[in-house]
Amino acid sequence: MSWLEQLGMAAFRQMDAEAAHGLALKALNSGLTRLPGQISSPRLRTTLAGFSLPNPVGLAAGMDKNAVALHALSRSGFGFLEVGATTPRPQPGNPKPRLFRLREDRAAINRFGFNNEGMEAMATRLSTRPADAVIGLNLGANKDSVDRSADFATVLGSCGPMLDFATVNVSSPNTENLRDLQGKAALEALLCGVLDVRGGLERRIPIFLKIAPDLDEGEVADIAAVAAKVQIDGIIATNTTLDRVGLRSANAREAGGLSGAPLFEKSTAVLARLARETGGAIPLVGVGGVASGEQAYAKIRAGASAVQIYTALVYGGISLVETIVRDLDRLLERDGFGSVKDAVGADL
């Protein structure tokens, strides 16, 4: 981490968490931060649901909700980016404060509630996206929608032509009853609606499903069965958790979804269970608590074809991306793997 990044991180830590988040995106866009550009190697190059990645470390949805820093983020070392979540109509989200640092736990709690500028603003920004990056969009539903299932398809219809992939997000804990859409019948109907819209796009893009970590074995099995039946292109495991076991920080009792270090073991267990249920037939993306090359490697060995990070950047800064990617490359070399693909599911 450069002295300039250290100075900025120290300043951000003294600010309200959400205000610091916004300033961090502006700092990225300013050009003052050293960015490594694309990082790759023969071992790191891989594919995910049919598209090529320079490396398997991606940015999770939520950091750049409105795609305001795509060009800077595409030069930050990530193998791919996911922006959003985006809903058909703009919405303010839940009342502030709604983002809380848990420093002692290297974690965060958010209850944003899909605050975003809506699909029209997102489509406009995506129209000037960097052409050499892999960019996906997290699809969401408006809180007051009369048909939340239809909202996901609506956003895809608007933004799909500018995307490399899209993610159906039914796992946020911050929109009331949204997680009910993870039930077998509701999920199948929702995904079929999204896939129908995908069929009308000029270019076929992969559709992913993002699931919660707070699922039992039966629920994971149901999701795997639905994913196989409708032929979804991938599953992202997992979103934030409602669990609060073992936390030490003063903000631990705040309502919302918990992300960061405490989520690592739980999300990795769900990932491994899902890998066993799907038998490797559906690509998986591991997210939740990744803050090092070793943890990214553990997700891959548990069945992930790629990983995503977000909360770790709050504590490690944007330079953490390069550290994770290069450490992952060294770990693959150490264990004799010629590629990421060779290591996927090695611990199962």
N, C-alpha and C positions, 0 to 999 in steps of 0.2 A: 504494500500500500504506500503510495507516494505521500510526501509531507502535505501536499495540497488536499489530498483525499482525507488524510487524518485530521486536518484542520476543519474541513467541512463536516466530517462525521461528528467531531466534538461539538461543533455548533448545532448540528441537527439534534443531538441528544438533549440539548437544553430547551428545545422547542416542543410545542404540541405535536404529537405524532403525525396527525393528518397534515398539518401545515408543513412539517418537515418532508413528508412524502412528496407534496407538490413541489417544494423547492428542489428536492433531489432530481426530479424529472427536468426542471429548468436548468439545473447545473449540468446535467448530461447534454442538453441541447446547446449549452453555451460554448462548447468546444474547449473549455479549460481543462477538462478531465482527459488524461491520456487513455486512449482506448486501443486495445491490441489488434482490432480487426478480426477477420476470420481465423480460427485456430483449428487445425486439422492435422491428420497423419494417416498413413495407410491403416493403422489399427483403429483409429477413431471414426473413420468414414463408415457410415452405415445407412440402412434404409429403415423407414418407418411407414407402414401402410402404403408402400409403393413409391414414396418420394425419398430422394437422397438427402442425407444430412452430412455436413462436414464433421460434426461430432454429436454425441447423443445428449448433450446437456442443454436443456431449453429453459426459457423463462415461463413461469406459470402465469395464468391469468390473474388479474387483480392489481398488478403493479402499474401497468399502463392501461387504465380502464378505457380511455378515449383515444388511444393511438396517437398521442401527442409527441412521442419520442421514438418513433419507429426507426428513423435513420441512425440515431445515436445508439440505440439498443442493438441494432443489427451489426454494429462495429465493436460490440462489447465482448465478443468471444462466444456468444451463444450459438448453438447449432440450429436452433429454431426459436420462434417467439409465439406466444399466445397472448392476445389482447382481449379487452372486455372485462366483465360480461356486458353485453349490449342488449337492450330491450327495444321493442318497436318504438315506443314513445319515450322521450326524456323523462327521467324521474329523479327527485332530489335524494332519495334514500332515507334512511332513518335519521332522527335528530342527533346533533353532535353534543358531546364527544362520542365517537363511535370507533375509534382505533386506539388501542392501548398497548404500550410496550410492557413486557414482563422480563426485565433485564436479568434478574437472577436465574430465570429459566431459559434464557435465550429464545424467547417466544413472543407471540403477539396474540391479542384477541381483537377481532373486528366484528362489528355488526352494521356494516355499511348499508345493506339492503339494496344491492344493485343500483347504487347511484351512478348515473351515466347520462350522456348527452343524446342518447337515442341513435337509432340505426341510420338516419339520414346523415348526421354528422360523422358517424363512423365510416359510412360509404364514401363520403367526400375525402376523408383523410386517407383511406385505403387506396383511393384512386391515384395517389402520388406516393405510394409505398416504394421502398427500395426493391428493385427487381431481382436482386441477387440473394434475397433473404427468403427463408421459409416462414410464412406467417399464417397463423390460424386465429380464429375468432371464437370466443366463448359466448354461446347463445343463451340469453336469459328471457324471463317473462316479466311483464309489468305486474306490480303488486296488486293493482286494482283491475286486472284483466278479467273479462268474463270467460275467456277460454285460454288459459295459460298454455295448454298443449299447442294451440295454434300459433302462439307468439314465437316459439322457437323456429317454426317453419317460415314465418313472416320475415324474421331477421335474416335467415339464410337466403331467402329470395332476394332481399335487398342487397346484401353484402357478398353473397356467394361468388359472383364473378371475379372478385378481387382477392380471393382467398386461396391458400394451399390446403387448408383443412378447416373444419369447424367442430366445435365441441358442444354437445347438449349438456347443460348444467342443471341437473335436478337435485343437486346435493348440497347447495348452500343452506345453512341453518338459519339464515337471516331474513328469509321471506316465508311468511307463515304458510304452513302446509305444503311447501314446495317439495319437501322430501317424500311426501306421500306419492309423488309421481314415480318413485323408484319401485313401487309395487308391480307385480308381474304384468297384470292386465293393462294398467295405466301406462306403464313403460313401453309395452309393445305398441300400443296405439299411438303414443307420442312419437316414437322412433319411426314408425311407418309413415307418419305424416311428414316428418323431416326428410326421409328418404325419397318420398314422392316428389317433394320440391327439388331435391338434389337431382332427380332424374330429368327435370326440365331445364337445368343449367347447361350452357354450351360445353362446359368442361366438367368432367366428373371429379369431385374432390372427396377425400376421405371424411367420414363422419365418425367422431369419437363420442364416447359417453363418459362423463365424470361422475364418480360415485362417492358416497360418504364412507368414512372409516367406522362409523357406529352401526355396523351391520353384523348380524349373526351368520352362522354357517349356512343356514337355510336361505337367507336373503341373498347371500353371495351366490349360492347355487342357482337361485331363480334369475338373478341378473345375467349370469353366464349363459343360462338356457335361452333367455330372450335375445341376448346379443348374438348367439349362434343362429337362432331361428330367423332373425331379420337381417342377418349378415352385416352387422355393424363392423366398421373398419378397425376399431381399437377402443380400449377402455383406459381411462386415466384414474389411477388409484393412489391417493384419495384427496378429497377436499378436507376442510377443517373439521375438528371434532368438538363435541359438546362435553367431553370428558374433562375433569379437572383434578384427577388423581395425582398427588405428589407435587403439586405446584407450591412455590415458596414466595412468589412475588406479591406485592400489595394489591395489584390489579387482578389477581387470580379469580375473584368472584364476579367480575364484570360479565354481563351476558354477551353472547356471540360465539363465533367459531374460533377455536384455538389452533394456531399454527406454530411451526418452529420445532425446536429440538424435542419437546415432550411427545410430539406426534410420530417421531421416527419409527419406533418399535411397532406401534399399533398399525400404522399405515403399511409398513413392510409386511406385517403378518397378513393383512387383508390382501395385499398384492400377491404374496406367495400362495394363499388359498385360491385366489382367482386364477393364478397360473396353473394350479393343479386342476381346477374345474374346467378350464378351457383347453388343457392339454397342449398349449402352445399354438393353438389354431388361430387365436386372435392376438394381435400385437397389444402389449400393455405399456403404459407410461407410469413410472413410479414417481410420486410426489408426496412430500410430507417429511419435514425435518432434515432434508439434505443440506449439509453445511461443509462437506469435505469431499475430497476425491474418494476416500475410503467408504463413505456413506453412499455416494453415487454408485460405486462398484458393488456394494452390498445389495442395492436395489436391482441392479442388473443381474447379479447372481441369483436373486430371488425370483426372477422372471421378467423383469422390465427390459424392453428393447431400447428405451430412452428414459430420461429422468427430467424433472423440472424443479427449479428452485425459485424462491421469492423471499420468504421471511429472513433467511440467512443473510441476505444483502443488507438488511437493516443493521446488522451487527458487524458484517465483514466488508461492506462497501462493494462497489461494482468490480473492483479488482479481484474479488473472490471468485468470479466466474473463471478467469484465466487460471487461477490456482487450482480450482477443482478439475478443470479440463486437462491440464498438464499432469496433475497427480493421477488422474484416472488412466491416462496414457501409460504412465510408468507402472501402474499396478497391473494393467493388462500385459505389458511386456514382462514384468517380473514373474507372472504365473504362466507364461508361455502361450498366451492367447494371441492369435494373429489378427483377430478382429473383435469388435464389440459383439457381433452376432455369435461368435464361438463361446462367449462367456454367459450369454443369456440363459438363466435357469440352471447354472452350474451347481447351485446348492440344493436343488430340488431332488 
